[in-house]
Amino acid sequence: MSAEPGPSTPSHAPRGPRGIFDPQLLSACISCGFCLPVCPTYAVTKAEADSPRGRITLMRALEEGRLDTDDPALAAQAGRCLGCRRCETVCPAGVRYGELLEQWRDHQWRGLHSPVVAGALRAGVRVTPGLAAAGAVRGAARTTGAADPLRPHLMLGCLERSLFPRVSRAVLKFVPEADVPAGQGCCGALHAHNGSSVEAAAMAARLGETMPGTIVSTSGGCAAYLAHQLGEGRVQEISQFLLARWEADPSRMPRLRRLEIEGRPARVGLQDSCQLRNGLGVVAPPRELIRRVADYVELPSAAVCCGGAGTYSMLQPELSRTILKPRLEQASELGLDYLVALNVVCTRQLRQGVRRAGLQVQVLHLVELLELALED
């Protein structure tokens, strides 16, 4: 890996709190180091700066005026964190690291300091008519007009509807009564994770007004962000929704066959969505649904970020591929036929990695796998 930029000495004496971070959130960290072993970037580099503890140390130096905003260590580390929030699951002090990272990027990625890729994507997903047109051209689920508050609403991911349009169409085979409200914009997750959390919250609120009632999301990251903004009672990720629905009323479950490959049960692994697992604590539902149609095989690294992480694979391509590599090696060693994802960015990251590695495993979204198992 390339050498990490070191912190520079500020040209002035410390000047007290700058108001960049919530002081209670920033003071919660006790620097115990429990986060180090579970941090994907620290696992690769073994550099303290590439750990949550190291980044919080930099945040404190920024907040207290001991480092200038343009310090190279700050500029580098604001973009090297995946934002997977795995550190939160082992933190004995309950540090809400994801919120600290959003506050850091809100400050660090302002104006000309914003990475070009992040700025371009933020601008692109603001154009709701453009998202709708792209989805229509690519053949995503058709919108059904104004939302009916009494029906579950299928949320069309801002990028998923054009990159993977089959996903939204598959959902309607399992939830035929769902509507697909017109006028859906971005949920704001992309903005929140890329330096524009205030605008992100406004986007989430607008989406909540467009779709009053239960929102069903096919993206773990979007579901976690919307649940944080609108309340968990309003938002369900598709595996949560389907499992609860079928357990409450088994008659609503369609006839599903066991998937086979050359006369044997299909072997299927899962890549967890970081925000879904670490932010909402959703772990069992996708695994249970896979077990209903195939032999589920747990990847040792299923709970570790795949390196996609929103814009991360574009901002940090070398580190992103290094983080992904164990997943591909394990998929090959375990003889997987399918590798299931729960998020559009994860699907893209895994498909590109499988293609580069020349593996035979097929990467599918969960509902695409279930669709394969539908009996005619």
C-alpha positions, -999 to +999 in steps of 0.1 A: +000+000+000+012+036-006+025+056+024-001+074+045+002+112+046+012+124+080-004+152+100+010+186+095+017+211+122-009+239+123+003+274+119-016+286+150-022+276+185-052+254+194-083+277+194-109+256+212-139+237+198-148+245+162-184+231+164-178+205+136-188+175+157-215+168+183-194+170+214-212+141+232-206+118+202-170+128+199-163+123+236-179+089+239-148+070+225-126+057+253-098+046+229-100+010+240-092-005+207-120-031+205-128-016+170-094-024+155-098-062+148-132-057+131-122-027+109-117-038+072-092-011+064-072-017+095-072-054+087-054-046+054-030-019+064-024-024+102-021+014+104-036+031+134-049+060+112-069+034+092-089+024+123-120+039+139-099+048+169-073+065+148-099+084+128-116+096+159-082+109+172-080+129+139-115+142+144-107+154+179-076+172+166-097+189+139-124+199+164-098+213+188-079+232+162-047+211+165-049+202+128-059+224+099-088+214+078-065+210+048-041+187+067-032+158+043-040+131+070-075+145+074-081+148+037-069+112+032-087+095+061-121+112+055-122+092+022-105+059+033-132+049+058-158+025+043-185+038+067-196+002+073-203+008+110-190-027+120-170-009+147-203+001+163-213-035+169-183-042+192-179-008+209-184-011+247-189+027+249-217+028+223-199+052+200-221+062+171-193+063+146-215+065+115-229+098+127-194+111+134-183+102+099-212+120+084-203+152+104-167+149+094-175+146+057-200+174+059-171+196+069-143+180+050-161+176+017-173+211+012-171+230-021-140+224-041-128+199-014-155+174-024-143+144-044-154+148-080-171+114-081-191+121-049-202+155-062-212+142-096-233+114-081-250+138-056-259+161-085-272+133-107-295+117-082-311+151-074-328+150-108-359+129-101-373+130-137-339+117-149-340+088-125-376+080-136-367+081-173-336+059-168-357+033-150-384+034-176-359+029-204-342+000-186-375-017-178-378-013-141-412-019-124-437+006-138-449+033-116-486+032-106-494+069-099-500+084-065-493+063-035-522+044-018-516+047+020-533+013+025-508-006+003-472-013+007-450+009-014-421-005-035-393+019-034-373+022-066-336+027-058-322+057-076-295+037-093-309+002-090-338+010-113-314+016-141-285-007-133-305-038-122-341-032-133-350-069-129-349-066-091-380-043-088-399-064-113-392-095-093-405-080-061-439-075-076-442-113-082-440-118-044-459-087-034-484-082-062-506-058-042-477-033-037-479+000-056-450+017-071-456+054-065-446+079-091-423+108-084-399+089-062-366+106-058-334+095-040-338+086-003-308+107+006-285+079+017-259+087-010-258+124+002-256+115+039-226+093+033-209+118+009-208+151+027-243+165+025-263+151+055-286+181+058-298+178+022-300+141+027-325+144+056-347+167+035-347+142+006-357+114+030-385+135+044-398+142+008-397+106+000-416+098+031-443+123+021-445+108-014-450+073+001-471+075+033-473+042+050-450+012+047-420+015+024-404-017+011-368-013+000-346-037-020-315-019-008-301-025+027-283+008+028-314+028+017-336+008+042-312+016+071-310+053+063-347+057+057-355+038+089-332+062+108-349+092+093-385+081+092-386+054+119-382+017+117-420+012+117-422+030+083-395+011+064-387-026+058-360-042+038-374-068+014-361-098+033-376-085+065-409-078+047-412-112+030-402-134+059-426-116+083-454-118+057-449-155+050-445-165+087-477-145+096-497-161+068-480-191+050-508-191+024-493-159+010-460-176+002-458-187-034-448-222-044-410-223-044-389-252-056-355-262-043-328-249-067-306-276-082-274-275-102-267-306-123-289-327-101-276-315-067-288-288-044-275-253-053-250-239-029-257-203-020-237-177+000-246-142+012-228-109+013-244-089+041-254-053+035-232-034+061-259-008+069-286-034+071-266-057+095-247-031+115-273-003+114-306-022+117-294-055+131-310-075+103-291-108+100-314-138+100-342-129+074-321-132+042-304-163+054-338-180+063-352-171+028-322-186+011-325-218+031-360-222+018-348-226-018-312-238-016-283-251+006-271-220+025-233-217+029-221-191+054-191-172+041-165-166+068-164-129+057-201-124+051-203-098+078-173-078+065-178-050+040-172-061+004-154-028-004-183-014-025-195+010+002-214+036-019-188+056-038-158+039-021-149+016-050-146+046-072-127+068-047-104+041-033-103+014-061-071-003-050-081-007-013-116-016-024-104-045-044-081-057-016-110-057+008-131-077-017-105-103-024-112-127+006-149-129-005-140-141-039-114-166-026-140-180-002-167-182-028-144-203-050-131-225-021-166-233-009-179-241-044-207-216-044-231-216-073-247-183-063-236-153-042-265-132-030-264-095-024-288-072-006-277-038-020-272-023-054-236-013-047-227-047-033-242-064-064-221-042-087-189-047-066-194-085-064-202-089-101-172-069-112-150-088-088-163-122-100-158-112-136-122-100-130-114-132-111-130-154-138-152-173-113-182-193-123-204-182-093-234-161-103-241-129-083-278-122-077-300-100-056-320-120-031-353-115-049-337-126-082-327-159-065-362-164-051-376-156-086-355-185-100-372-208-075-408-198-084-427-228-097-444-223-130 
